[in-house]
Amino acid sequence: MKTFYISHVGCSKRLLDCERIKNYLHANSMREVETPEKADYIIVSTCGLSEFHEKESIYLITEANKKQATTIVYGCMPAMNQERIEKVFDGPIIVTKDLEKFDQLWDDAEVKFSDLPDANFFFQVPNLSFKEKLKKKLQRIDLLYPLKLYNLLLSQAERMRRGIKTIFPKLLSSPLITRVPLYVVESNEKYFTVRVSDGCLGKCSYCSIREAIGRLKSKPIPEILAELEKAVNTGHHKVSLLSSDTGSYGQDINSTLPELLQSILEYDRRITIDYIEDIHPVWIVRYQHELTALIKTKRIKSFTTAIQSGSKRILKLMNRDPHIERYFEALKMMKHAYPRLRLRTFVIIGFPTETEQDFEATLDFLNKCRFDEVDIFQYYETKNMDSASILPKVPLDVIMDRIRRVQENLANLTITHTLYEGLQKK
């Protein structure tokens, strides 16, 4: 029996792809092994989101090449920066949107990719006490940027920071900085993850991922409900919805995101949608009334909506909706309908031509919205991005200083929110 090993860099959507690949290989009488040394085939799922992700992907490819196995490179990076891969690898490459081309690698495969349903997986959030949550939050913030206030008041956190800095220097140099959520779900239940669509309708100038994932391809609602049935039948009612462009769901099949959410909530009254990934601001504004009515049921708990910048000028250069006032009002309406709704956002620091005024607009917007989680990205560029032609570029030292200032700003907000949350619990 042939064996395989899969390594993964990147997002949860590609992790779902890895699950599909596993199911495909299992269906064709292959066995997964725990180490690459024991594998006949090594599949490396890559990511090209940032320099950090590209380096991790190249490292995994290089390590796989040292083994006796046949290496197969998969994922988004081949479409985003194929030249970098070709410098270290000359074997089979499959881009994300062409997942079914795995069939071409095994002529004797009895089960085809198209014969298999999409994959799902469960994930679980630990049930932490307030003290444990506070400790983890302060550790994470201190790791990102050791504020003088923490150093004065939290000597233990400072000692931990020094230890972490020694053990994990690579993490500290990552251009992707993620802040932990201010509000942590307390549950011992598992969350059932469903992919609602593939591809994207966006044309953001800084993005080349769309070249890897292709155009929008929505999954029909009956198919999604059939996947949910597997969770309900096993007693799981917490659901997570994944997609690269969830807000545009249904535009290719005469449906909409609100219609999908309504169908899920009506399918079983016990279901709660605990996380929705990636609702573009334009869809937040377009569906604000429908979404607010659904959120008012308190059965939609959180979602991600990437603002990317608080500057209208920069948003125009990004090919994104610059009408952030309407976006803010829509979010405020939703939070008013359900105050415990958790909102996550992304921002890009250092987009070409970003001025101090543009940056201050982003800070102001973050302070205004008070998102529960903010992921900060250093602007990263490859030559096939539309934004590559926009000049001048922002110097790296300026970008890093601005990232530091965002971290400091968010840390101050986190302290206020965390202490307030603790007082509320008492």
C-alpha positions in Angstrom: 0.0 0.0 0.0 1.4 3.4 -1.0 1.8 6.0 1.7 1.5 9.8 1.8 2.3 12.7 4.1 0.8 16.3 3.9 2.4 19.5 5.2 0.5 22.7 5.2 1.1 26.5 5.3 -1.7 29.0 5.1 -5.3 29.5 5.8 -8.2 27.3 7.0 -9.6 27.0 3.4 -6.4 25.3 2.3 -6.6 23.1 5.4 -10.0 22.0 4.1 -8.4 21.2 0.8 -5.8 19.1 2.6 -8.7 17.2 4.1 -10.1 16.6 0.7 -6.8 15.4 -0.6 -6.5 13.0 2.3 -10.0 11.7 1.6 -9.1 11.3 -2.0 -5.9 9.4 -1.3 -7.6 7.2 1.3 -10.4 6.4 -1.2 -7.7 5.2 -3.6 -6.2 2.8 -1.1 -3.3 5.0 0.1 -2.3 5.3 3.8 -1.4 8.4 5.7 1.8 8.3 7.7 3.0 10.4 10.6 6.4 11.4 9.2 7.6 12.4 5.7 10.5 9.8 6.0 7.9 7.0 5.8 6.0 8.5 2.8 6.0 7.5 -0.8 4.3 10.9 -1.6 4.8 14.2 0.1 2.1 16.9 -0.7 3.2 20.4 0.3 0.3 22.9 0.6 1.7 26.3 0.0 0.8 29.9 0.7 1.9 33.2 -0.9 0.2 35.7 1.4 3.4 37.2 2.7 7.2 36.9 2.7 6.8 34.8 5.9 4.4 32.4 4.3 6.5 32.1 1.2 9.6 31.3 3.2 7.8 28.7 5.2 6.5 27.1 1.9 9.9 27.1 0.3 11.4 25.6 3.5 8.8 22.7 3.4 9.4 22.1 -0.3 13.2 22.0 0.2 12.9 19.6 3.1 10.6 17.4 1.1 13.1 17.3 -1.7 15.6 15.7 0.6 13.4 12.7 1.2 13.1 9.6 -1.0 9.4 10.4 -1.7 7.8 12.0 -4.7 7.0 15.6 -3.8 3.8 17.3 -5.1 3.5 21.1 -4.6 -0.1 22.4 -4.1 -1.7 25.7 -3.1 -1.8 29.4 -3.9 1.9 30.2 -4.1 2.4 28.6 -7.5 0.0 31.2 -9.0 1.3 34.1 -6.9 5.1 33.6 -7.2 5.8 30.5 -9.4 9.4 31.7 -10.1 10.4 31.4 -6.5 9.1 27.8 -6.4 10.8 26.9 -9.7 14.2 27.9 -8.2 14.0 24.9 -5.8 11.5 22.5 -7.4 10.9 21.0 -10.8 8.2 18.4 -10.0 4.4 18.4 -10.3 2.6 21.6 -9.3 -1.1 22.0 -8.8 -2.7 25.4 -8.2 -5.6 25.8 -5.8 -8.3 26.3 -8.4 -7.2 23.2 -10.2 -7.5 20.8 -7.3 -9.1 18.1 -9.5 -5.8 17.8 -11.5 -4.7 15.4 -8.8 -6.5 12.8 -10.9 -3.8 13.3 -13.6 -1.1 12.2 -11.2 -2.5 8.7 -10.7 -3.9 7.2 -13.9 -5.0 4.1 -12.0 -7.1 6.0 -9.5 -10.5 4.3 -9.2 -12.1 7.2 -7.3 -12.0 10.6 -9.0 -11.8 14.0 -7.1 -15.2 14.9 -8.5 -16.7 11.8 -7.0 -15.9 13.0 -3.4 -17.9 15.5 -1.4 -16.2 18.6 0.1 -14.4 18.0 3.4 -15.4 19.3 6.8 -13.6 19.5 10.0 -14.3 20.2 13.7 -12.3 22.6 15.9 -12.6 23.2 19.6 -12.1 26.3 21.8 -11.0 25.5 25.4 -13.1 26.6 28.3 -10.9 29.1 30.1 -11.4 31.0 33.3 -11.3 34.8 33.3 -7.9 34.7 35.0 -6.5 32.3 32.4 -7.9 34.4 29.5 -6.4 37.6 31.0 -3.0 35.8 31.4 -3.1 34.6 27.8 -4.1 38.0 26.4 -1.4 39.9 28.3 1.2 37.3 27.3 0.3 37.7 23.6 0.2 41.5 23.7 3.5 41.5 25.5 5.0 39.2 22.9 4.0 41.6 20.1 5.1 44.8 21.7 6.3 45.1 25.3 4.8 48.3 26.6 6.5 50.1 29.4 3.3 49.9 31.4 3.5 46.1 31.3 7.1 46.1 32.2 6.4 48.2 35.3 3.3 46.4 36.5 3.7 42.9 35.2 7.2 41.7 36.0 6.2 38.1 35.4 4.9 38.9 32.0 8.2 40.6 31.3 10.2 37.5 32.3 8.0 35.4 30.1 8.5 37.8 27.2 12.3 37.5 27.5 12.0 33.7 27.5 9.7 33.7 24.5 12.0 36.1 22.6 14.8 33.7 23.1 12.9 30.6 22.1 10.9 32.0 19.2 12.9 34.7 17.5 11.4 33.7 14.1 7.9 34.5 15.3 8.8 37.9 16.4 10.2 38.7 12.9 7.0 37.6 11.1 5.5 40.3 8.9 2.1 39.0 9.9 1.0 40.0 13.4 -2.2 38.7 14.8 -3.9 40.0 18.0 -5.9 37.6 20.0 -9.6 38.3 20.3 -10.8 40.4 23.2 -13.8 38.2 23.7 -13.0 34.5 23.8 -15.8 31.9 23.3 -16.2 29.8 26.4 -17.3 26.3 25.3 -16.3 22.7 25.4 -18.3 22.0 22.2 -16.8 21.5 18.8 -17.4 23.8 15.8 -18.4 22.2 12.5 -16.7 24.0 9.5 -18.4 24.3 6.2 -17.0 25.8 3.0 -19.8 27.8 1.3 -17.9 28.8 -1.9 -14.6 28.9 -3.7 -13.0 31.8 -5.6 -13.6 35.6 -5.4 -15.3 38.4 -7.2 -12.9 41.1 -5.8 -10.3 43.0 -7.8 -8.2 44.4 -5.0 -5.0 45.9 -6.4 -2.7 44.4 -3.7 -4.0 40.8 -4.1 -2.8 38.0 -6.4 -4.6 35.3 -4.5 -7.5 35.5 -7.0 -5.1 34.2 -9.7 -4.8 31.0 -7.5 -8.4 30.5 -6.4 -10.3 31.6 -9.5 -13.7 33.2 -9.9 -16.5 32.7 -7.5 -18.1 29.3 -7.4 -20.9 29.1 -4.8 -22.0 25.8 -3.3 -25.8 25.4 -3.6 -27.8 25.8 -0.4 -29.2 22.2 -0.4 -25.6 20.9 -0.6 -24.5 23.0 2.3 -27.5 21.8 4.4 -26.7 18.2 3.5 -23.2 18.8 5.1 -24.8 20.4 8.1 -26.9 17.3 8.6 -23.8 15.4 9.4 -23.1 17.7 12.3 -26.6 17.8 13.6 -26.9 14.1 13.5 -23.9 13.8 15.8 -25.2 16.4 18.2 -23.1 19.3 17.0 -24.9 22.6 16.5 -22.1 25.2 16.4 -21.2 26.1 12.8 -18.3 28.0 11.2 -18.7 29.2 7.5 -15.5 29.5 5.4 -14.9 31.1 2.1 -12.5 33.6 0.4 -15.3 35.9 -0.5 -18.3 34.9 1.7 -20.2 38.2 1.2 -20.5 37.5 -2.6 -22.0 34.1 -1.9 -24.7 33.2 -4.4 -24.0 35.9 -7.0 -23.3 33.2 -9.6 -26.3 31.0 -8.7 -29.1 33.5 -8.2 -28.8 33.5 -4.4 -27.4 35.8 -1.6 -25.6 35.5 1.7 -28.6 36.5 3.7 -30.7 33.7 2.0 -28.0 31.2 2.9 -27.8 32.3 6.5 -31.6 32.3 6.8 -31.7 28.7 5.4 -29.1 27.5 7.9 -30.9 29.0 10.9 -34.2 27.6 9.8 -32.8 24.2 9.1 -32.4 23.5 12.8 -33.4 25.9 15.6 -30.5 24.6 17.7 -27.8 25.7 15.2 -25.7 28.8 15.9 -23.4 30.3 13.3 -20.4 31.1 15.5 -18.0 32.4 12.8 -18.4 33.7 9.2 -15.2 34.3 7.4 -14.4 37.3 5.1 -17.5 39.5 4.4 -16.2 42.3 2.2 -17.4 45.8 3.5 -19.4 46.3 0.2 -21.6 43.4 1.2 -21.9 44.6 4.7 -23.4 47.8 3.4 -25.5 46.2 0.7 -27.1 43.6 3.1 -27.0 45.7 6.3 -30.7 45.4 7.0 -31.0 41.7 6.2 -27.9 40.9 8.2 -29.0 43.0 11.1 -32.3 41.1 11.3 -30.5 37.8 11.3 -27.9 39.0 13.9 -30.8 40.1 16.1 -31.7 36.5 16.6 -28.4 36.2 18.6 -27.6 33.0 16.6 -24.9 34.6 14.5 -22.0 35.2 16.9 -19.0 36.6 14.9 -17.6 37.4 11.5 -14.5 38.8 9.8 -14.8 41.9 7.6 -11.5 43.4 6.3 -11.3 47.1 6.3 -7.6 47.2 5.2 -7.3 50.9 5.6 -9.2 53.9 7.1 -8.0 56.2 4.4 -10.4 56.8 1.5 -7.5 57.7 -0.8 -5.7 54.4 -0.1 -8.9 52.4 -0.4 -9.4 53.8 -3.9 -5.9 52.8 -4.8 -6.7 49.3 -3.4 -9.8 49.1 -5.6 -11.9 48.8 -2.5 -15.1 50.7 -1.4 -14.0 54.0 0.0 -17.4 54.8 1.6 -16.3 53.8 5.1 -18.9 56.0 6.8 -21.7 53.8 5.4 -19.7 50.7 6.5 -19.3 52.1 10.0 -23.0 52.8 10.3 -23.8 49.3 9.1 -21.5 47.7 11.7 -22.9 50.0 14.4 -26.4 48.9 13.5 -25.4 45.2 13.8 -23.7 45.7 17.2 -26.7 47.5 18.5 -28.9 44.6 17.4 -26.6 42.2 19.3 -24.0 43.9 21.5 -22.0 40.6 22.0 -21.5 40.2 18.3 -17.7 39.8 17.8 -16.1 41.6 14.8 -12.7 40.8 13.4 -10.9 42.9 10.7 -7.6 43.0 8.8 -5.5 46.1 8.0 -2.5 46.5 5.7 0.2 48.9 6.8 2.6 50.4 4.2 0.5 50.3 1.0 2.3 52.3 -1.7 2.1 56.1 -1.2 0.6 55.7 2.3 1.2 59.0 4.2 1.2 59.8 7.9 -2.3 61.3 7.3 -3.5 58.0 5.7 -2.1 56.0 8.6 -3.7 58.2 11.2 -7.0 57.7 9.4 -6.6 53.9 9.8 -5.8 54.4 13.5 -8.8 56.6 14.0 -11.1 54.1 12.3 -9.8 51.2 14.4 -10.4 53.3 17.6 -13.9 54.2 16.3 -15.0 50.7 15.5 -13.4 48.9 18.4 -13.1 45.6 16.6 -12.7 42.6 18.8 -9.8 41.3 16.8 -7.4 43.0 14.4 -4.9 41.2 12.2 -2.1 43.6 11.0 -0.3 42.9 7.7 2.8 44.5 6.5 2.3 45.3 2.8 3.8 42.6 0.7 4.3 42.8 -3.0 4.9 40.5 -5.9 5.4 41.7 -9.5 2.1 40.4 -10.7 0.1 42.6 -8.4 -1.6 45.7 -9.8 -0.3 47.7 -6.9 3.3 46.9 -7.9 3.2 49.8 -10.3 2.1 52.3 -7.7 4.8 54.6 -6.5 6.4 55.7 -4.3 6.8 52.7 -1.9 6.8 53.2 1.8 10.2 52.6 3.5 10.4 49.5 5.6 11.5 51.3 8.8 8.4 53.6 8.4 6.1 50.5 8.0 7.6 48.8 11.1 7.2 51.9 13.2 3.6 52.3 12.1 3.0 48.6 12.9 4.4 49.2 16.4 2.1 52.2 16.9 -0.9 50.1 15.8 0.1 47.4 18.3 0.5 50.0 21.1 -2.9 51.5 20.2 -4.6 48.1 20.2 -2.9 47.0 23.4 -4.3 50.0 25.2 -7.8 49.2 23.9 -7.3 45.5 25.0 -6.4 46.5 28.6 -9.5 48.6 28.9 -11.8 46.0 27.4 -10.2 43.1 29.4 -10.5 44.8 32.7 -14.1 45.9 31.9 -15.0 42.4 31.0 -13.6 41.1 34.3 -15.6 43.7 36.3 -18.7 42.7 34.4 -18.2 39.1 35.3 -17.9 40.0 39.0 
